[in-house]
């Protein structure tokens, strides 16, 4: 028996590859199938089952393409209704893979079809659980994502999740290994550990959600402090239920190379968004006007989904040379399939063609310290409210990047302001969005609060409600 966790840091997502005696199973695969096909061929095993823990909201699974290529059965838990061939397994049903057994444990609460898969080894002993979004390390799945579809409140779902955990998960032995679908950084939970594997016994000891005295306390604990889910989540759920365009088709469309003139014409004659995936430290020095920068070297896919939202939005790409395929692939993981091409030769080709460029007004933290007049100059801190609450520039306003589509309307274009995040990645994203919408009267601070905190600029951890972004 072999179990391999295939972890994707950008999405904080874990897929699992399991083999036993010539057969294999894959749990919660990502969109692109090549990594799994390569493993199957190398190990000379037949893929028998593709297990899905639930209809994912934060990424598009590779279940449909993988099933078409291998003939493997797609398996969901009870209550799952798909628009493609799949097995909706019964609670406690057992399926064999070589010498091992996968037992279906229906654990609704995160969603109503949410299922945990218990792996029993060749001797029939409980070995591990693939807990999906039911149980994370340090947390449990948020109960607010499926409430509209299930016609339930998040408190209703949290109560159901409590019963699932206590009736199906907690009775298992302490030595059982927990393999969750996500880790720290995912929007599917609020308190996840950076570790990606743990024992159930340790989770019983330290997971706050598993240590509540009763259902009422559990419901209160897991529903407090939940941020609104990113707007693209519902569209990803729909793709996972209904199916989607093959990844190869999406990739071929995105890999269409356009000359600078063709690229400019496409941008002008369509409603395509120009997405520049280069590093923020390069982008700010020069870019195609109206471009939005979301760098690959960060939480690329989640930020695309949070800020662009509409997965059908046509996209034209500007990338570092050789990063075109990676950009298209990572967009497809969150359902952004409508990439219509990229500029051949990258931004350098744009300049060589004599096209105009734009820049971001960026200064160092040291220069900011010399210029800033606390109480007079406006400073916008786009970090999360928890980061802001921990420490921030005195008198700074908190406007988290995730909500820029709302708060940008409150900006006075005549009033100069400074903008920063923690290190520069998010503030350049914000700067590109602001400039694309006609806001020019601002200065971005290189290195963000990390650099500012090393200067003599006054900082505080006092949270003034008038400075906090309205709910």
DAURNOR-V894120 format. One record per pair of residues at least 6 apart in sequence whose C-alpha atoms are under 8 Angstrom apart, sorted by the first residue. I is the first residue (numbers start at 0). J is the second residue. If there is no record, write none. Layout:
i:I j:J
i:I j:J
This chain:
i:0 j:17
i:0 j:18
i:0 j:19
i:0 j:20
i:0 j:98
i:0 j:99
i:0 j:120
i:1 j:16
i:1 j:17
i:1 j:18
i:1 j:19
i:2 j:15
i:2 j:16
i:2 j:17
i:2 j:18
i:3 j:15
i:3 j:16
i:3 j:17
i:4 j:13
i:4 j:14
i:4 j:15
i:4 j:16
i:5 j:13
i:5 j:14
i:5 j:15
i:5 j:16
i:6 j:12
i:6 j:13
i:6 j:14
i:7 j:13
i:9 j:297
i:9 j:298
i:9 j:299
i:9 j:300
i:9 j:301
i:10 j:58
i:10 j:181
i:10 j:184
i:10 j:185
i:10 j:298
i:10 j:300
i:10 j:301
i:11 j:181
i:11 j:182
i:11 j:183
i:11 j:184
i:11 j:185
i:12 j:180
i:12 j:181
i:12 j:182
i:12 j:185
i:13 j:27
i:13 j:179
i:13 j:180
i:13 j:181
i:13 j:182
i:13 j:195
i:14 j:25
i:14 j:26
i:14 j:27
i:14 j:28
i:14 j:29
i:14 j:180
i:15 j:25
i:15 j:26
i:15 j:27
i:15 j:28
i:16 j:23
i:16 j:24
i:16 j:25
i:16 j:26
i:16 j:35
i:17 j:23
i:17 j:24
i:17 j:25
i:18 j:24
i:18 j:44
i:18 j:96
i:18 j:97
i:19 j:96
i:19 j:97
i:19 j:98
i:19 j:99
i:20 j:96
i:20 j:97
i:20 j:98
i:21 j:43
i:21 j:44
i:21 j:45
i:21 j:97
i:22 j:44
i:22 j:45
i:22 j:46
i:22 j:47
i:22 j:96
i:22 j:97
i:23 j:39
i:23 j:44
i:23 j:45
i:23 j:46
i:23 j:47
i:23 j:48
i:23 j:96
i:23 j:97
i:24 j:46
i:24 j:47
i:24 j:48
i:24 j:49
i:24 j:50
i:24 j:96
i:25 j:46
i:25 j:48
i:25 j:49
i:25 j:50
i:26 j:49
i:26 j:50
i:26 j:51
i:26 j:52
i:26 j:129
i:27 j:49
i:27 j:50
i:27 j:51
i:27 j:52
i:27 j:60
i:27 j:61
i:27 j:62
i:27 j:180
i:28 j:49
i:28 j:60
i:28 j:61
i:28 j:62
i:29 j:58
i:29 j:59
i:29 j:60
i:29 j:61
i:29 j:62
i:29 j:332
i:30 j:59
i:30 j:60
i:30 j:61
i:30 j:62
i:30 j:64
i:30 j:246
i:30 j:331
i:30 j:332
i:31 j:61
i:31 j:246
i:31 j:328
i:31 j:332
i:32 j:61
i:32 j:64
i:32 j:65
i:39 j:45
i:39 j:46
i:45 j:69
i:46 j:69
i:46 j:70
i:46 j:71
i:47 j:70
i:47 j:71
i:47 j:72
i:47 j:96
i:48 j:71
i:48 j:72
i:48 j:73
i:48 j:74
i:49 j:62
i:49 j:66
i:49 j:71
i:49 j:72
i:49 j:73
i:49 j:74
i:50 j:73
i:50 j:74
i:50 j:75
i:51 j:62
i:51 j:73
i:51 j:74
i:51 j:75
i:51 j:76
i:52 j:75
i:52 j:76
i:52 j:112
i:52 j:113
i:52 j:114
i:52 j:115
i:52 j:116
i:52 j:129
i:52 j:130
i:52 j:131
i:52 j:132
i:53 j:75
i:53 j:76
i:53 j:79
i:53 j:110
i:53 j:112
i:53 j:113
i:53 j:114
i:53 j:131
i:53 j:132
i:54 j:110
i:54 j:112
i:54 j:113
i:54 j:236
i:54 j:239
i:54 j:240
i:55 j:235
i:55 j:236
i:55 j:239
i:56 j:231
i:56 j:232
i:56 j:233
i:56 j:234
i:56 j:235
i:56 j:236
i:57 j:186
i:57 j:187
i:57 j:231
i:57 j:232
i:57 j:235
i:57 j:236
i:57 j:301
i:57 j:333
i:58 j:232
i:58 j:235
i:58 j:332
i:58 j:333
i:58 j:334
i:59 j:235
i:59 j:236
i:59 j:238
i:59 j:239
i:59 j:331
i:59 j:332
i:59 j:333
i:59 j:334
i:60 j:239
i:60 j:332
i:62 j:73
i:63 j:73
i:63 j:83
i:63 j:242
i:63 j:243
i:64 j:245
i:64 j:246
i:65 j:71
i:66 j:72
i:66 j:73
i:72 j:85
i:72 j:86
i:73 j:84
i:73 j:85
i:73 j:86
i:74 j:85
i:74 j:86
i:74 j:87
i:74 j:88
i:75 j:85
i:75 j:86
i:75 j:87
i:75 j:88
i:75 j:112
i:75 j:114
i:76 j:87
i:76 j:88
i:76 j:89
i:76 j:90
i:76 j:103
i:76 j:104
i:76 j:105
i:76 j:112
i:76 j:113
i:76 j:114
i:77 j:87
i:77 j:88
i:77 j:89
i:77 j:90
i:77 j:105
i:77 j:112
i:77 j:114
i:78 j:87
i:78 j:111
i:78 j:112
i:79 j:87
i:79 j:112
i:80 j:87
i:80 j:240
i:81 j:240
i:81 j:241
i:82 j:240
i:82 j:241
i:82 j:242
i:83 j:240
i:83 j:241
i:83 j:242
i:88 j:103
i:89 j:103
i:89 j:105
i:90 j:103
i:90 j:104
i:90 j:105
i:91 j:102
i:91 j:103
i:91 j:104
i:91 j:105
i:92 j:102
i:92 j:103
i:93 j:100
i:93 j:101
i:93 j:102
i:93 j:103
i:94 j:100
i:94 j:101
i:94 j:102
i:95 j:101
i:98 j:120
i:98 j:121
i:99 j:118
i:99 j:119
i:99 j:120
i:99 j:121
i:99 j:123
i:100 j:118
i:100 j:119
i:100 j:120
i:100 j:121
i:100 j:123
i:101 j:116
i:101 j:117
i:101 j:118
i:101 j:119
i:102 j:116
i:102 j:117
i:102 j:118
i:102 j:119
i:103 j:114
i:103 j:115
i:103 j:116
i:103 j:117
i:104 j:114
i:104 j:115
i:104 j:116
i:104 j:117
i:104 j:167
i:105 j:112
i:105 j:113
i:105 j:114
i:105 j:115
i:105 j:163
i:105 j:167
i:106 j:112
i:106 j:113
i:106 j:114
i:106 j:115
i:106 j:133
i:106 j:160
i:106 j:163
i:106 j:164
i:106 j:167
i:107 j:113
i:107 j:114
i:107 j:133
i:107 j:156
i:107 j:159
i:107 j:160
i:107 j:163
i:108 j:133
i:108 j:140
i:108 j:142
i:108 j:156
i:108 j:157
i:108 j:158
i:108 j:159
i:108 j:160
i:108 j:161
i:108 j:163
i:109 j:132
i:109 j:133
i:109 j:140
i:109 j:141
i:109 j:142
i:109 j:143
i:109 j:144
i:109 j:145
i:109 j:156
i:109 j:157
i:109 j:160
i:110 j:142
i:110 j:144
i:110 j:145
i:110 j:156
i:111 j:145
i:111 j:149
i:113 j:131
i:113 j:132
i:113 j:133
i:114 j:130
i:114 j:131
i:114 j:133
i:115 j:128
i:115 j:129
i:115 j:130
i:115 j:131
i:115 j:133
i:116 j:128
i:116 j:129
i:116 j:130
i:117 j:125
i:117 j:126
i:117 j:127
i:117 j:128
i:117 j:129
i:118 j:125
i:118 j:126
i:118 j:127
i:118 j:128
i:118 j:129
i:119 j:125
i:119 j:126
i:119 j:127
i:120 j:126
i:125 j:172
i:125 j:175
i:126 j:174
i:126 j:175
i:126 j:176
i:127 j:175
i:127 j:176
i:127 j:177
i:127 j:178
i:128 j:175
i:128 j:176
i:128 j:177
i:128 j:178
i:129 j:177
i:129 j:178
i:129 j:179
i:129 j:180
i:130 j:177
i:130 j:178
i:130 j:179
i:130 j:180
i:131 j:178
i:131 j:179
i:131 j:180
i:131 j:181
i:132 j:139
i:132 j:140
i:132 j:179
i:132 j:180
i:132 j:181
i:132 j:187
i:133 j:139
i:133 j:140
i:133 j:160
i:133 j:164
i:134 j:140
i:134 j:164
i:134 j:179
i:135 j:179
i:135 j:180
i:135 j:181
i:135 j:182
i:135 j:188
i:135 j:191
i:136 j:177
i:136 j:179
i:136 j:182
i:136 j:191
i:136 j:192
i:136 j:194
i:136 j:195
i:136 j:196
i:136 j:197
i:136 j:202
i:136 j:206
i:137 j:190
i:137 j:191
i:137 j:192
i:137 j:202
i:137 j:205
i:137 j:206
i:137 j:207
i:137 j:208
i:138 j:188
i:138 j:189
i:138 j:190
i:138 j:191
i:138 j:192
i:138 j:206
i:138 j:207
i:138 j:208
i:139 j:188
i:139 j:208
i:139 j:221
i:140 j:187
i:140 j:188
i:141 j:157
i:141 j:187
i:141 j:188
i:141 j:189
i:141 j:221
i:141 j:222
i:141 j:225
i:142 j:153
i:142 j:154
i:142 j:156
i:142 j:157
i:142 j:160
i:142 j:221
i:142 j:222
i:143 j:152
i:143 j:153
i:143 j:156
i:143 j:222
i:144 j:153
i:144 j:228
i:146 j:152
i:146 j:153
i:146 j:156
i:153 j:222
i:154 j:218
i:154 j:222
i:157 j:217
i:157 j:218
i:157 j:221
i:157 j:222
i:158 j:214
i:158 j:215
i:158 j:217
i:158 j:218
i:161 j:214
i:161 j:217
i:161 j:218
i:164 j:209
i:169 j:203
i:171 j:199
i:172 j:199
i:172 j:200
i:173 j:198
i:173 j:199
i:173 j:200
i:173 j:201
i:173 j:203
i:174 j:198
i:174 j:199
i:174 j:200
i:175 j:198
i:175 j:199
i:175 j:200
i:176 j:196
i:176 j:197
i:176 j:198
i:176 j:199
i:177 j:196
i:177 j:197
i:177 j:198
i:177 j:199
i:178 j:195
i:178 j:196
i:178 j:197
i:179 j:195
i:179 j:196
i:181 j:187
i:181 j:195
i:182 j:191
i:182 j:192
i:182 j:193
i:182 j:194
i:182 j:195
i:183 j:190
i:183 j:191
i:183 j:192
i:183 j:193
i:183 j:194
i:184 j:191
i:186 j:228
i:186 j:229
i:189 j:224
i:189 j:225
i:202 j:209
i:203 j:209
i:203 j:210
i:204 j:210
i:208 j:217
i:208 j:220
i:208 j:221
i:211 j:217
i:211 j:220
i:229 j:304
i:229 j:305
i:229 j:308
i:230 j:304
i:230 j:305
i:230 j:308
i:230 j:309
i:231 j:304
i:231 j:305
i:231 j:308
i:231 j:309
i:231 j:310
i:232 j:304
i:234 j:310
i:234 j:334
i:235 j:333
i:235 j:334
i:238 j:334
i:244 j:336
i:246 j:331
i:249 j:327
i:249 j:331
i:249 j:336
i:249 j:337
i:249 j:338
i:250 j:324
i:250 j:327
i:250 j:328
i:252 j:338
i:252 j:339
i:252 j:340
i:253 j:323
i:253 j:324
i:253 j:327
i:253 j:337
i:253 j:338
i:253 j:339
i:253 j:340
i:253 j:341
i:254 j:323
i:254 j:324
i:254 j:327
i:254 j:340
i:254 j:341
i:255 j:339
i:255 j:340
i:255 j:341
i:256 j:340
i:256 j:341
i:256 j:342
i:256 j:343
i:257 j:340
i:257 j:341
i:257 j:342
i:257 j:343
i:258 j:342
i:258 j:343
i:259 j:342
i:259 j:343
i:259 j:348
i:259 j:349
i:259 j:352
i:262 j:315
i:262 j:341
i:262 j:342
i:265 j:271
i:266 j:272
i:266 j:273
i:266 j:315
i:270 j:313
i:271 j:312
i:271 j:313
i:271 j:314
i:271 j:315
i:272 j:290
i:272 j:291
i:272 j:312
i:272 j:313
i:272 j:314
i:272 j:315
i:273 j:289
i:273 j:290
i:273 j:291
i:273 j:314
i:273 j:315
i:273 j:316
i:273 j:317
i:274 j:290
i:274 j:291
i:274 j:292
i:274 j:293
i:274 j:314
i:274 j:315
i:274 j:316
i:274 j:317
i:275 j:282
i:275 j:290
i:275 j:291
i:275 j:292
i:275 j:293
i:275 j:294
i:275 j:316
i:275 j:317
i:275 j:318
i:276 j:292
i:276 j:293
i:276 j:294
i:276 j:295
i:276 j:316
i:276 j:317
i:276 j:318
i:276 j:319
i:276 j:326
i:277 j:292
i:277 j:293
i:277 j:294
i:277 j:295
i:277 j:317
i:277 j:318
i:277 j:319
i:278 j:293
i:278 j:294
i:278 j:295
i:278 j:296
i:279 j:292
i:279 j:293
i:279 j:294
i:279 j:423
i:279 j:424
i:279 j:427
i:279 j:428
i:282 j:292
i:282 j:358
i:283 j:358
i:283 j:359
i:283 j:360
i:283 j:361
i:283 j:427
i:284 j:358
i:284 j:359
i:285 j:356
i:285 j:357
i:285 j:358
i:285 j:359
i:286 j:346
i:286 j:356
i:286 j:357
i:286 j:358
i:287 j:346
i:287 j:349
i:287 j:355
i:287 j:356
i:287 j:357
i:288 j:355
i:288 j:356
i:288 j:357
i:288 j:435
i:289 j:431
i:289 j:434
i:289 j:435
i:289 j:436
i:290 j:431
i:290 j:432
i:290 j:435
i:291 j:428
i:291 j:431
i:291 j:432
i:291 j:435
i:292 j:427
i:292 j:428
i:292 j:431
i:292 j:432
i:293 j:299
i:293 j:302
i:293 j:303
i:293 j:428
i:294 j:424
i:295 j:326
i:297 j:424
i:299 j:329
i:300 j:329
i:300 j:330
i:300 j:332
i:300 j:333
i:301 j:333
i:302 j:401
i:303 j:330
i:304 j:310
i:304 j:333
i:305 j:401
i:306 j:401
i:306 j:403
i:306 j:404
i:310 j:333
i:310 j:334
i:310 j:335
i:310 j:336
i:310 j:337
i:311 j:335
i:311 j:336
i:311 j:337
i:312 j:335
i:312 j:337
i:313 j:337
i:313 j:338
i:313 j:339
i:314 j:337
i:314 j:338
i:314 j:339
i:314 j:340
i:315 j:338
i:315 j:339
i:315 j:340
i:315 j:341
i:315 j:342
i:316 j:323
i:316 j:338
i:316 j:340
i:316 j:341
i:316 j:342
i:317 j:323
i:317 j:341
i:317 j:342
i:317 j:345
i:317 j:346
i:318 j:326
i:318 j:341
i:318 j:342
i:318 j:345
i:318 j:346
i:319 j:345
i:319 j:346
i:320 j:344
i:320 j:345
i:323 j:341
i:327 j:336
i:327 j:338
i:330 j:336
i:342 j:348
i:342 j:349
i:350 j:356
i:359 j:427
i:359 j:430
i:359 j:431
i:359 j:442
i:359 j:443
i:360 j:441
i:360 j:442
i:360 j:443
i:361 j:442
i:361 j:443
i:361 j:444
i:361 j:445
i:362 j:442
i:362 j:443
i:362 j:444
i:362 j:445
i:363 j:444
i:363 j:445
i:363 j:446
i:364 j:444
i:364 j:445
i:364 j:446
i:364 j:447
i:364 j:450
i:364 j:451
i:364 j:454
i:365 j:451
i:365 j:454
i:367 j:444
i:367 j:451
i:368 j:451
i:368 j:454
i:368 j:455
i:368 j:456
i:371 j:456
i:373 j:393
i:373 j:394
i:374 j:394
i:376 j:415
i:376 j:416
i:376 j:417
i:377 j:395
i:377 j:396
i:377 j:415
i:377 j:416
i:377 j:417
i:378 j:392
i:378 j:394
i:378 j:395
i:378 j:396
i:378 j:416
i:378 j:417
i:378 j:418
i:378 j:419
i:379 j:395
i:379 j:396
i:379 j:397
i:379 j:398
i:379 j:416
i:379 j:417
i:379 j:418
i:379 j:419
i:380 j:387
i:380 j:391
i:380 j:395
i:380 j:396
i:380 j:397
i:380 j:398
i:380 j:399
i:380 j:418
i:380 j:419
i:380 j:420
i:381 j:397
i:381 j:398
i:381 j:399
i:381 j:400
i:381 j:418
i:381 j:419
i:381 j:420
i:381 j:425
i:381 j:426
i:382 j:397
i:382 j:398
i:382 j:399
i:382 j:400
i:382 j:419
i:382 j:420
i:382 j:421
i:382 j:425
i:383 j:398
i:383 j:399
i:383 j:400
i:384 j:397
i:384 j:399
i:384 j:467
i:387 j:397
i:387 j:460
i:387 j:462
i:388 j:460
i:388 j:461
i:388 j:462
i:389 j:460
i:390 j:458
i:390 j:459
i:390 j:460
i:390 j:461
i:391 j:448
i:391 j:458
i:391 j:459
i:391 j:460
i:392 j:456
i:392 j:457
i:392 j:458
i:392 j:459
i:393 j:457
i:393 j:458
i:393 j:459
i:394 j:466
i:395 j:466
i:396 j:466
i:396 j:467
i:396 j:468
i:397 j:466
i:397 j:467
i:397 j:468
i:398 j:406
i:398 j:467
i:398 j:468
i:399 j:468
i:400 j:425
i:400 j:426
i:400 j:429
i:403 j:429
i:407 j:433
i:412 j:438
i:412 j:439
i:412 j:440
i:413 j:440
i:414 j:440
i:415 j:440
i:415 j:441
i:415 j:442
i:416 j:440
i:416 j:441
i:416 j:442
i:417 j:441
i:417 j:442
i:417 j:443
i:417 j:444
i:418 j:426
i:418 j:441
i:418 j:442
i:418 j:443
i:418 j:444
i:419 j:425
i:419 j:426
i:419 j:443
i:419 j:444
i:419 j:445
i:419 j:447
i:419 j:448
i:420 j:426
i:420 j:447
i:420 j:448
i:421 j:446
i:421 j:447
i:421 j:448
i:421 j:449
i:422 j:445
i:422 j:446
i:422 j:447
i:422 j:448
i:422 j:449
i:422 j:450
i:423 j:444
i:423 j:445
i:423 j:446
i:423 j:447
i:426 j:443
i:426 j:444
i:426 j:447
i:427 j:443
i:430 j:443
i:433 j:439
i:452 j:458
